[in-house]
Amino acid sequence: MKTQRTLIDLFSGAGGMTLGFVRAGFTPIAAVERHPVYAKTYAANFGSHVFTGDIEGHRPALSQLKADVVVGGPPCQGFSNLNGNKAEDPRRTLWQHFMDVVDSSGCSMFLMENVPNLLTSNEGAEILAAAEALGYRTESRVLMASAFGVPQNRRRAFILGSRIGTPELPEPNENRTSVRDAFRGVPAAPNVTDFSRCEWPIPTTALHIARKPTAMSLARYRLIPPGGNRFDLARLAPELTPLCWLKKTQGGTDIFGRLEWDGPARCTIRTEFYKPEKGRYLHPDEDRPITHWEAARLQTFPDDFRWCGSKIEIAVQIGNAVPPLLAEAIAKEMKRTLT
């Protein structure tokens, strides 16, 4: 008889983590997402078992649930270098609610995801101590998404806990994927020119959204060679280069960068991937930033995954997600331990 392995996903966002676990054979029974639009996306893809709102408000209901596995990514902004990695950020304490659910659910294993800074923070040490106090053995490590078939150099920290055996995060596999592989079948020219907020779920393929760059922006795009960045712009056309970039001669190598076809994206797909000034987000050939559809492909979301929200809200959901393919690789390793 086939055993059903159940899953609770906390701070779920659109459900990238859940999708990876579903592909590995797990059954989600509950999720928590504070943003109502993101929760709506989750529900459209996985069902109505998502609790909407802050996790604190749902603790009584969550305490009644039992599951084999609890997963989730407490908001990373409190640990991110992009936000100053501030010790006083209140979001740094949300891991405590995560561990409360781990305790009350009686789960055999848990998986927490965050930015690499978590592992060297005081909170990281506190999480490991809390897990040990609850009877979990842990493994914590930073994984590179491109080592697991994700066409993107995305580094994320994972803490894996187990009460039934030695916890083992997966080792890199041989499934290397390029930007060319990820964009295969996506038209070169965006075909969505008038995108309005979608109240009803729409597939990823409906998100090939065109931007309207200024003449100045377009002139800058055209000067960036494959693999190039803002330094090429400064070298070729200093008159088109913002003064702050000319003065900043080091660092920020991904700013205004162009992707290359034959390899993974060398940058993390963040929430503002549609702005080239935020990272290496120019298309390999076309003089434009990547679209939502292309960003979702780089995150390994399938074309039939459905989304709700405005352009910005959907971009945030895409950029904040755990790549489903990476989640699946970890889920398979966890399933072997459970089995």
C-alpha positions as YAML, in Angstrom:
chain: A
units: angstrom
residues:
- id: 1
  name: MET
  ca: [0.00, 0.00, 0.00]
- id: 2
  name: LYS
  ca: [1.38, 3.40, -0.98]
- id: 3
  name: THR
  ca: [1.94, 5.73, 1.98]
- id: 4
  name: GLN
  ca: [0.69, 9.29, 1.66]
- id: 5
  name: ARG
  ca: [3.25, 11.81, 2.89]
- id: 6
  name: THR
  ca: [1.63, 15.03, 4.12]
- id: 7
  name: LEU
  ca: [3.04, 18.55, 3.99]
- id: 8
  name: ILE
  ca: [2.51, 21.95, 5.65]
- id: 9
  name: ASP
  ca: [4.04, 24.96, 3.88]
- id: 10
  name: LEU
  ca: [4.56, 28.11, 5.98]
- id: 11
  name: PHE
  ca: [5.24, 31.54, 4.44]
- id: 12
  name: SER
  ca: [4.32, 29.79, 1.20]
- id: 13
  name: GLY
  ca: [4.12, 32.65, -1.28]
- id: 14
  name: ALA
  ca: [2.92, 31.37, -4.64]
- id: 15
  name: GLY
  ca: [3.92, 27.83, -3.73]
- id: 16
  name: GLY
  ca: [7.29, 27.10, -5.34]
- id: 17
  name: MET
  ca: [8.27, 24.88, -2.41]
- id: 18
  name: THR
  ca: [4.91, 23.10, -2.41]
- id: 19
  name: LEU
  ca: [5.15, 22.43, -6.14]
- id: 20
  name: GLY
  ca: [8.53, 20.74, -5.76]
- id: 21
  name: PHE
  ca: [7.22, 18.54, -2.95]
- id: 22
  name: VAL
  ca: [4.06, 17.66, -4.87]
- id: 23
  name: ARG
  ca: [6.22, 16.53, -7.79]
- id: 24
  name: ALA
  ca: [8.14, 14.34, -5.36]
- id: 25
  name: GLY
  ca: [4.92, 12.69, -4.20]
- id: 26
  name: PHE
  ca: [3.91, 14.70, -1.13]
- id: 27
  name: THR
  ca: [0.35, 15.86, -0.40]
- id: 28
  name: PRO
  ca: [-0.09, 19.42, 0.91]
- id: 29
  name: ILE
  ca: [-2.70, 19.72, 3.65]
- id: 30
  name: ALA
  ca: [-2.13, 23.32, 4.77]
- id: 31
  name: ALA
  ca: [-0.24, 26.48, 3.88]
- id: 32
  name: VAL
  ca: [0.04, 29.96, 5.39]
- id: 33
  name: GLU
  ca: [0.58, 33.14, 3.38]
- id: 34
  name: ARG
  ca: [-0.02, 36.62, 4.76]
- id: 35
  name: HIS
  ca: [-0.48, 38.41, 1.41]
- id: 36
  name: PRO
  ca: [-4.03, 37.76, 0.11]
- id: 37
  name: VAL
  ca: [-3.06, 37.91, -3.57]
- id: 38
  name: TYR
  ca: [-0.19, 35.48, -3.15]
- id: 39
  name: ALA
  ca: [-2.47, 33.18, -1.16]
- id: 40
  name: LYS
  ca: [-4.93, 33.34, -4.05]
- id: 41
  name: THR
  ca: [-2.21, 32.18, -6.44]
- id: 42
  name: TYR
  ca: [-1.36, 29.32, -4.10]
- id: 43
  name: ALA
  ca: [-5.01, 28.27, -3.86]
- id: 44
  name: ALA
  ca: [-5.42, 28.36, -7.65]
- id: 45
  name: ASN
  ca: [-2.66, 25.78, -8.03]
- id: 46
  name: PHE
  ca: [-2.94, 23.59, -4.94]
- id: 47
  name: GLY
  ca: [-6.36, 24.02, -3.33]
- id: 48
  name: SER
  ca: [-8.22, 25.97, -0.68]
- id: 49
  name: HIS
  ca: [-6.20, 24.70, 2.29]
- id: 50
  name: VAL
  ca: [-4.19, 27.95, 2.48]
- id: 51
  name: PHE
  ca: [-4.62, 30.19, 5.54]
- id: 52
  name: THR
  ca: [-4.46, 33.88, 4.60]
- id: 53
  name: GLY
  ca: [-2.93, 36.35, 7.03]
- id: 54
  name: ASP
  ca: [-0.13, 36.57, 9.58]
- id: 55
  name: ILE
  ca: [0.94, 33.22, 10.95]
- id: 56
  name: GLU
  ca: [0.40, 34.41, 14.54]
- id: 57
  name: GLY
  ca: [-3.34, 34.72, 13.94]
- id: 58
  name: HIS
  ca: [-3.62, 31.15, 12.69]
- id: 59
  name: ARG
  ca: [-1.64, 29.43, 15.41]
- id: 60
  name: PRO
  ca: [-4.73, 27.93, 17.15]
- id: 61
  name: ALA
  ca: [-5.85, 26.22, 13.92]
- id: 62
  name: LEU
  ca: [-2.33, 25.23, 12.94]
- id: 63
  name: SER
  ca: [-1.72, 23.64, 16.34]
- id: 64
  name: GLN
  ca: [-4.43, 21.08, 15.55]
- id: 65
  name: LEU
  ca: [-2.77, 19.85, 12.35]
- id: 66
  name: LYS
  ca: [-0.47, 16.84, 12.03]
- id: 67
  name: ALA
  ca: [1.89, 16.31, 9.09]
- id: 68
  name: ASP
  ca: [4.93, 14.30, 8.06]
- id: 69
  name: VAL
  ca: [6.87, 17.35, 6.90]
- id: 70
  name: VAL
  ca: [6.82, 21.11, 7.59]
- id: 71
  name: VAL
  ca: [8.57, 23.40, 5.11]
- id: 72
  name: GLY
  ca: [8.83, 27.12, 4.55]
- id: 73
  name: GLY
  ca: [10.90, 30.22, 4.12]
- id: 74
  name: PRO
  ca: [10.39, 32.84, 6.84]
- id: 75
  name: PRO
  ca: [10.78, 36.27, 5.18]
- id: 76
  name: CYS
  ca: [14.41, 36.68, 4.13]
- id: 77
  name: GLN
  ca: [14.42, 40.48, 4.01]
- id: 78
  name: GLY
  ca: [15.57, 40.74, 7.61]
- id: 79
  name: PHE
  ca: [18.75, 38.80, 6.77]
- id: 80
  name: SER
  ca: [19.34, 40.08, 3.24]
- id: 81
  name: ASN
  ca: [22.31, 42.28, 2.41]
- id: 82
  name: LEU
  ca: [20.01, 44.19, 0.07]
- id: 83
  name: ASN
  ca: [18.09, 45.42, 3.11]
- id: 84
  name: GLY
  ca: [21.06, 46.04, 5.34]
- id: 85
  name: ASN
  ca: [20.94, 42.72, 7.25]
- id: 86
  name: LYS
  ca: [19.62, 44.66, 10.26]
- id: 87
  name: ALA
  ca: [19.65, 42.87, 13.60]
- id: 88
  name: GLU
  ca: [16.59, 44.78, 14.83]
- id: 89
  name: ASP
  ca: [14.35, 43.82, 11.88]
- id: 90
  name: PRO
  ca: [11.22, 42.18, 13.44]
- id: 91
  name: ARG
  ca: [11.01, 39.70, 10.56]
- id: 92
  name: ARG
  ca: [14.10, 37.98, 11.95]
- id: 93
  name: THR
  ca: [11.98, 36.45, 14.75]
- id: 94
  name: LEU
  ca: [9.36, 34.78, 12.54]
- id: 95
  name: TRP
  ca: [11.33, 31.54, 12.59]
- id: 96
  name: GLN
  ca: [9.95, 31.02, 16.10]
- id: 97
  name: HIS
  ca: [6.43, 30.57, 14.71]
- id: 98
  name: PHE
  ca: [7.84, 28.13, 12.17]
- id: 99
  name: MET
  ca: [9.39, 26.00, 14.93]
- id: 100
  name: ASP
  ca: [6.16, 26.20, 16.95]
- id: 101
  name: VAL
  ca: [4.34, 24.51, 14.05]
- id: 102
  name: VAL
  ca: [7.15, 21.98, 13.69]
- id: 103
  name: ASP
  ca: [6.59, 21.09, 17.34]
- id: 104
  name: SER
  ca: [2.79, 20.98, 17.32]
- id: 105
  name: SER
  ca: [2.54, 19.07, 14.02]
- id: 106
  name: GLY
  ca: [4.67, 16.18, 15.26]
- id: 107
  name: CYS
  ca: [6.42, 16.15, 11.88]
- id: 108
  name: SER
  ca: [9.22, 13.69, 11.25]
- id: 109
  name: MET
  ca: [11.20, 16.20, 9.19]
- id: 110
  name: PHE
  ca: [11.29, 19.93, 8.52]
- id: 111
  name: LEU
  ca: [12.96, 22.15, 5.94]
- id: 112
  name: MET
  ca: [13.64, 25.88, 6.34]
- id: 113
  name: GLU
  ca: [14.89, 28.07, 3.47]
- id: 114
  name: ASN
  ca: [16.45, 31.53, 3.59]
- id: 115
  name: VAL
  ca: [19.33, 33.67, 2.33]
- id: 116
  name: PRO
  ca: [22.85, 32.44, 3.19]
- id: 117
  name: ASN
  ca: [23.28, 35.07, 5.93]
- id: 118
  name: LEU
  ca: [20.86, 33.09, 8.10]
- id: 119
  name: LEU
  ca: [23.44, 30.39, 8.75]
- id: 120
  name: THR
  ca: [25.99, 32.81, 10.22]
- id: 121
  name: SER
  ca: [23.47, 34.84, 12.25]
- id: 122
  name: ASN
  ca: [22.52, 34.53, 15.89]
- id: 123
  name: GLU
  ca: [19.08, 33.46, 14.75]
- id: 124
  name: GLY
  ca: [20.58, 30.62, 12.75]
- id: 125
  name: ALA
  ca: [22.27, 29.29, 15.87]
- id: 126
  name: GLU
  ca: [19.03, 29.70, 17.81]
- id: 127
  name: ILE
  ca: [17.09, 27.72, 15.21]
- id: 128
  name: LEU
  ca: [19.56, 24.84, 15.40]
- id: 129
  name: ALA
  ca: [19.38, 24.89, 19.20]
- id: 130
  name: ALA
  ca: [15.57, 24.93, 19.14]
- id: 131
  name: ALA
  ca: [15.51, 22.00, 16.72]
- id: 132
  name: GLU
  ca: [17.88, 20.00, 18.90]
- id: 133
  name: ALA
  ca: [15.72, 20.71, 21.96]
- id: 134
  name: LEU
  ca: [12.74, 19.25, 20.09]
- id: 135
  name: GLY
  ca: [14.68, 16.10, 19.24]
- id: 136
  name: TYR
  ca: [15.74, 16.88, 15.66]
- id: 137
  name: ARG
  ca: [19.14, 16.24, 14.18]
- id: 138
  name: THR
  ca: [20.02, 18.90, 11.61]
- id: 139
  name: GLU
  ca: [22.07, 19.57, 8.52]
- id: 140
  name: SER
  ca: [22.46, 23.13, 7.29]
- id: 141
  name: ARG
  ca: [24.09, 24.14, 4.04]
- id: 142
  name: VAL
  ca: [24.02, 26.68, 1.22]
- id: 143
  name: LEU
  ca: [22.90, 25.13, -2.08]
- id: 144
  name: MET
  ca: [23.47, 26.54, -5.56]
- id: 145
  name: ALA
  ca: [20.29, 26.15, -7.60]
- id: 146
  name: SER
  ca: [22.16, 25.70, -10.89]
- id: 147
  name: ALA
  ca: [23.77, 22.53, -9.47]
- id: 148
  name: PHE
  ca: [20.31, 20.94, -9.45]
- id: 149
  name: GLY
  ca: [19.12, 21.79, -12.97]
- id: 150
  name: VAL
  ca: [17.80, 25.30, -12.27]
- id: 151
  name: PRO
  ca: [19.02, 27.67, -15.05]
- id: 152
  name: GLN
  ca: [20.07, 30.29, -12.51]
- id: 153
  name: ASN
  ca: [22.96, 30.86, -10.08]
- id: 154
  name: ARG
  ca: [20.81, 31.27, -7.01]
- id: 155
  name: ARG
  ca: [22.41, 30.57, -3.61]
- id: 156
  name: ARG
  ca: [20.07, 29.75, -0.76]
- id: 157
  name: ALA
  ca: [20.52, 28.39, 2.74]
- id: 158
  name: PHE
  ca: [18.60, 25.34, 3.92]
- id: 159
  name: ILE
  ca: [18.21, 23.88, 7.38]
- id: 160
  name: LEU
  ca: [16.98, 20.29, 7.32]
- id: 161
  name: GLY
  ca: [15.83, 18.61, 10.50]
- id: 162
  name: SER
  ca: [14.94, 14.97, 11.11]
- id: 163
  name: ARG
  ca: [13.76, 12.87, 14.06]
- id: 164
  name: ILE
  ca: [13.86, 9.56, 12.20]
- id: 165
  name: GLY
  ca: [17.35, 9.34, 10.75]
- id: 166
  name: THR
  ca: [20.33, 11.30, 9.61]
- id: 167
  name: PRO
  ca: [19.19, 14.40, 7.68]
- id: 168
  name: GLU
  ca: [20.89, 14.69, 4.31]
- id: 169
  name: LEU
  ca: [20.54, 17.54, 1.86]
- id: 170
  name: PRO
  ca: [21.05, 16.39, -1.75]
- id: 171
  name: GLU
  ca: [24.37, 16.50, -3.54]
- id: 172
  name: PRO
  ca: [24.61, 18.31, -6.90]
- id: 173
  name: ASN
  ca: [23.33, 16.32, -9.85]
- id: 174
  name: GLU
  ca: [24.34, 16.29, -13.51]
- id: 175
  name: ASN
  ca: [21.28, 18.16, -14.80]
- id: 176
  name: ARG
  ca: [22.86, 21.40, -15.96]
- id: 177
  name: THR
  ca: [20.41, 23.72, -17.73]
- id: 178
  name: SER
  ca: [21.11, 26.89, -19.71]
- id: 179
  name: VAL
  ca: [19.19, 30.07, -20.42]
- id: 180
  name: ARG
  ca: [18.76, 28.72, -23.96]
- id: 181
  name: ASP
  ca: [17.07, 25.61, -22.57]
- id: 182
  name: ALA
  ca: [14.87, 27.72, -20.30]
- id: 183
  name: PHE
  ca: [13.69, 30.07, -23.06]
- id: 184
  name: ARG
  ca: [13.06, 27.40, -25.67]
- id: 185
  name: GLY
  ca: [9.62, 27.96, -27.20]
- id: 186
  name: VAL
  ca: [9.22, 31.47, -25.77]
- id: 187
  name: PRO
  ca: [8.72, 34.01, -28.61]
- id: 188
  name: ALA
  ca: [11.52, 36.54, -28.97]
- id: 189
  name: ALA
  ca: [9.05, 39.42, -29.02]
- id: 190
  name: PRO
  ca: [6.73, 39.90, -26.03]
- id: 191
  name: ASN
  ca: [3.11, 39.60, -27.13]
- id: 192
  name: VAL
  ca: [1.29, 41.15, -24.15]
- id: 193
  name: THR
  ca: [1.19, 44.92, -24.51]
- id: 194
  name: ASP
  ca: [-1.73, 45.84, -22.26]
- id: 195
  name: PHE
  ca: [-1.65, 43.90, -19.01]
- id: 196
  name: SER
  ca: [-4.26, 44.70, -16.41]
- id: 197
  name: ARG
  ca: [-4.42, 43.24, -12.92]
- id: 198
  name: CYS
  ca: [-5.63, 39.63, -13.11]
- id: 199
  name: GLU
  ca: [-8.27, 38.85, -10.52]
- id: 200
  name: TRP
  ca: [-8.71, 35.37, -11.98]
- id: 201
  name: PRO
  ca: [-5.75, 32.98, -12.32]
- id: 202
  name: ILE
  ca: [-3.90, 33.13, -15.63]
- id: 203
  name: PRO
  ca: [-1.17, 30.79, -16.92]
- id: 204
  name: THR
  ca: [2.50, 31.70, -17.08]
- id: 205
  name: THR
  ca: [2.29, 31.88, -20.87]
- id: 206
  name: ALA
  ca: [0.04, 34.95, -20.52]
- id: 207
  name: LEU
  ca: [2.86, 36.87, -18.85]
- id: 208
  name: HIS
  ca: [5.09, 37.65, -21.85]
- id: 209
  name: ILE
  ca: [4.64, 41.32, -21.02]
- id: 210
  name: ALA
  ca: [6.25, 44.04, -23.14]
- id: 211
  name: ARG
  ca: [7.72, 47.15, -21.53]
- id: 212
  name: LYS
  ca: [7.87, 50.60, -23.08]
- id: 213
  name: PRO
  ca: [11.46, 51.81, -22.68]
- id: 214
  name: THR
  ca: [12.43, 55.41, -23.24]
- id: 215
  name: ALA
  ca: [14.65, 56.28, -26.18]
- id: 216
  name: MET
  ca: [17.53, 56.70, -23.72]
- id: 217
  name: SER
  ca: [16.96, 53.27, -22.18]
- id: 218
  name: LEU
  ca: [16.74, 51.61, -25.60]
- id: 219
  name: ALA
  ca: [19.99, 53.26, -26.70]
- id: 220
  name: ARG
  ca: [21.67, 51.90, -23.57]
- id: 221
  name: TYR
  ca: [20.29, 48.39, -24.08]
- id: 222
  name: ARG
  ca: [21.70, 48.25, -27.61]
- id: 223
  name: LEU
  ca: [25.24, 48.88, -26.38]
- id: 224
  name: ILE
  ca: [25.42, 45.97, -23.93]
- id: 225
  name: PRO
  ca: [27.12, 42.91, -25.50]
- id: 226
  name: PRO
  ca: [26.34, 39.31, -24.50]
- id: 227
  name: GLY
  ca: [27.65, 38.82, -20.99]
- id: 228
  name: GLY
  ca: [28.32, 42.57, -20.70]
- id: 229
  name: ASN
  ca: [27.14, 45.05, -18.10]
- id: 230
  name: ARG
  ca: [27.26, 48.68, -17.04]
- id: 231
  name: PHE
  ca: [31.04, 48.84, -17.46]
- id: 232
  name: ASP
  ca: [30.63, 48.23, -21.19]
- id: 233
  name: LEU
  ca: [28.13, 51.07, -21.34]
- id: 234
  name: ALA
  ca: [30.58, 53.38, -19.57]
- id: 235
  name: ARG
  ca: [33.36, 52.35, -21.96]
- id: 236
  name: LEU
  ca: [31.33, 52.67, -25.16]
- id: 237
  name: ALA
  ca: [29.11, 55.63, -24.37]
- id: 238
  name: PRO
  ca: [29.99, 57.56, -21.22]
- id: 239
  name: GLU
  ca: [27.57, 60.25, -22.33]
- id: 240
  name: LEU
  ca: [24.71, 57.73, -21.93]
- id: 241
  name: THR
  ca: [25.95, 56.42, -18.59]
- id: 242
  name: PRO
  ca: [24.50, 57.72, -15.31]
- id: 243
  name: LEU
  ca: [27.06, 59.78, -13.42]
- id: 244
  name: CYS
  ca: [26.76, 57.57, -10.33]
- id: 245
  name: TRP
  ca: [27.84, 54.57, -12.42]
- id: 246
  name: LEU
  ca: [30.81, 56.44, -13.83]
- id: 247
  name: LYS
  ca: [31.93, 57.34, -10.31]
- id: 248
  name: LYS
  ca: [31.41, 53.79, -8.99]
- id: 249
  name: THR
  ca: [34.30, 51.95, -10.63]
- id: 250
  name: GLN
  ca: [34.02, 48.74, -8.59]
- id: 251
  name: GLY
  ca: [31.21, 46.40, -7.55]
- id: 252
  name: GLY
  ca: [27.74, 46.16, -9.05]
- id: 253
  name: THR
  ca: [28.90, 44.01, -11.95]
- id: 254
  name: ASP
  ca: [25.41, 42.64, -12.57]
- id: 255
  name: ILE
  ca: [23.83, 46.06, -13.01]
- id: 256
  name: PHE
  ca: [22.57, 46.53, -16.56]
- id: 257
  name: GLY
  ca: [23.95, 43.11, -17.42]
- id: 258
  name: ARG
  ca: [22.96, 40.95, -20.37]
- id: 259
  name: LEU
  ca: [22.26, 37.24, -20.00]
- id: 260
  name: GLU
  ca: [24.19, 34.69, -22.05]
- id: 261
  name: TRP
  ca: [22.56, 31.80, -23.87]
- id: 262
  name: ASP
  ca: [24.91, 28.93, -23.06]
- id: 263
  name: GLY
  ca: [24.91, 28.70, -19.30]
- id: 264
  name: PRO
  ca: [22.64, 29.47, -16.36]
- id: 265
  name: ALA
  ca: [21.69, 33.04, -15.54]
- id: 266
  name: ARG
  ca: [24.64, 34.36, -13.57]
- id: 267
  name: CYS
  ca: [22.38, 36.36, -11.26]
- id: 268
  name: THR
  ca: [19.57, 35.61, -8.84]
- id: 269
  name: ILE
  ca: [16.13, 36.27, -10.27]
- id: 270
  name: ARG
  ca: [14.86, 38.78, -7.75]
- id: 271
  name: THR
  ca: [11.54, 40.60, -7.52]
- id: 272
  name: GLU
  ca: [12.46, 43.45, -9.90]
- id: 273
  name: PHE
  ca: [13.85, 41.37, -12.76]
- id: 274
  name: TYR
  ca: [12.01, 43.62, -15.21]
- id: 275
  name: LYS
  ca: [14.40, 46.49, -14.39]
- id: 276
  name: PRO
  ca: [17.87, 46.08, -15.98]
- id: 277
  name: GLU
  ca: [19.29, 48.65, -13.57]
- id: 278
  name: LYS
  ca: [18.61, 46.13, -10.77]
- id: 279
  name: GLY
  ca: [20.70, 43.26, -12.15]
- id: 280
  name: ARG
  ca: [21.70, 41.09, -15.10]
- id: 281
  name: TYR
  ca: [18.23, 41.06, -16.59]
- id: 282
  name: LEU
  ca: [18.67, 41.99, -20.26]
- id: 283
  name: HIS
  ca: [17.62, 39.32, -22.76]
- id: 284
  name: PRO
  ca: [20.56, 37.50, -24.42]
- id: 285
  name: ASP
  ca: [19.68, 38.82, -27.90]
- id: 286
  name: GLU
  ca: [16.77, 41.22, -27.68]
- id: 287
  name: ASP
  ca: [17.21, 44.82, -26.55]
- id: 288
  name: ARG
  ca: [14.83, 44.54, -23.62]
- id: 289
  name: PRO
  ca: [14.64, 43.17, -20.09]
- id: 290
  name: ILE
  ca: [13.33, 39.66, -19.58]
- id: 291
  name: THR
  ca: [9.58, 39.21, -19.21]
- id: 292
  name: HIS
  ca: [7.60, 37.61, -16.40]
- id: 293
  name: TRP
  ca: [7.24, 34.43, -18.48]
- id: 294
  name: GLU
  ca: [11.00, 34.21, -18.99]
- id: 295
  name: ALA
  ca: [11.70, 34.90, -15.32]
- id: 296
  name: ALA
  ca: [9.25, 32.15, -14.35]
- id: 297
  name: ARG
  ca: [11.07, 29.79, -16.72]
- id: 298
  name: LEU
  ca: [14.40, 30.67, -15.06]
- id: 299
  name: GLN
  ca: [12.74, 29.85, -11.73]
- id: 300
  name: THR
  ca: [11.51, 26.51, -13.23]
- id: 301
  name: PHE
  ca: [7.79, 27.25, -12.91]
- id: 302
  name: PRO
  ca: [5.79, 25.34, -15.54]
- id: 303
  name: ASP
  ca: [3.90, 27.15, -18.27]
- id: 304
  name: ASP
  ca: [0.54, 26.03, -16.88]
- id: 305
  name: PHE
  ca: [1.19, 27.41, -13.39]
- id: 306
  name: ARG
  ca: [-1.47, 30.06, -12.70]
- id: 307
  name: TRP
  ca: [-1.00, 33.51, -11.21]
- id: 308
  name: CYS
  ca: [-3.08, 36.28, -9.67]
- id: 309
  name: GLY
  ca: [-2.30, 39.94, -9.12]
- id: 310
  name: SER
  ca: [-0.77, 42.98, -10.77]
- id: 311
  name: LYS
  ca: [2.45, 42.94, -12.80]
- id: 312
  name: ILE
  ca: [4.41, 43.96, -9.72]
- id: 313
  name: GLU
  ca: [2.67, 41.48, -7.41]
- id: 314
  name: ILE
  ca: [3.30, 38.60, -9.80]
- id: 315
  name: ALA
  ca: [6.95, 39.64, -10.20]
- id: 316
  name: VAL
  ca: [7.35, 39.55, -6.42]
- id: 317
  name: GLN
  ca: [5.83, 36.08, -6.29]
- id: 318
  name: ILE
  ca: [8.17, 34.82, -9.01]
- id: 319
  name: GLY
  ca: [11.29, 36.39, -7.54]
- id: 320
  name: ASN
  ca: [10.65, 35.32, -3.94]
- id: 321
  name: ALA
  ca: [9.85, 31.69, -4.74]
- id: 322
  name: VAL
  ca: [12.01, 28.67, -4.07]
- id: 323
  name: PRO
  ca: [12.67, 27.22, -7.56]
- id: 324
  name: PRO
  ca: [10.37, 24.19, -7.74]
- id: 325
  name: LEU
  ca: [13.10, 22.04, -9.32]
- id: 326
  name: LEU
  ca: [15.43, 22.71, -6.40]
- id: 327
  name: ALA
  ca: [12.63, 22.00, -3.91]
- id: 328
  name: GLU
  ca: [11.90, 18.73, -5.73]
- id: 329
  name: ALA
  ca: [15.53, 17.59, -5.43]
- id: 330
  name: ILE
  ca: [15.46, 18.18, -1.67]
- id: 331
  name: ALA
  ca: [12.00, 16.61, -1.33]
- id: 332
  name: LYS
  ca: [13.18, 13.40, -3.03]
- id: 333
  name: GLU
  ca: [16.08, 13.13, -0.59]
- id: 334
  name: MET
  ca: [13.71, 13.70, 2.34]
- id: 335
  name: LYS
  ca: [11.30, 11.10, 0.99]
- id: 336
  name: ARG
  ca: [14.08, 8.53, 0.95]
- id: 337
  name: THR
  ca: [14.71, 9.21, 4.64]
- id: 338
  name: LEU
  ca: [10.99, 8.97, 5.44]
- id: 339
  name: THR
  ca: [10.72, 5.72, 3.52]
...
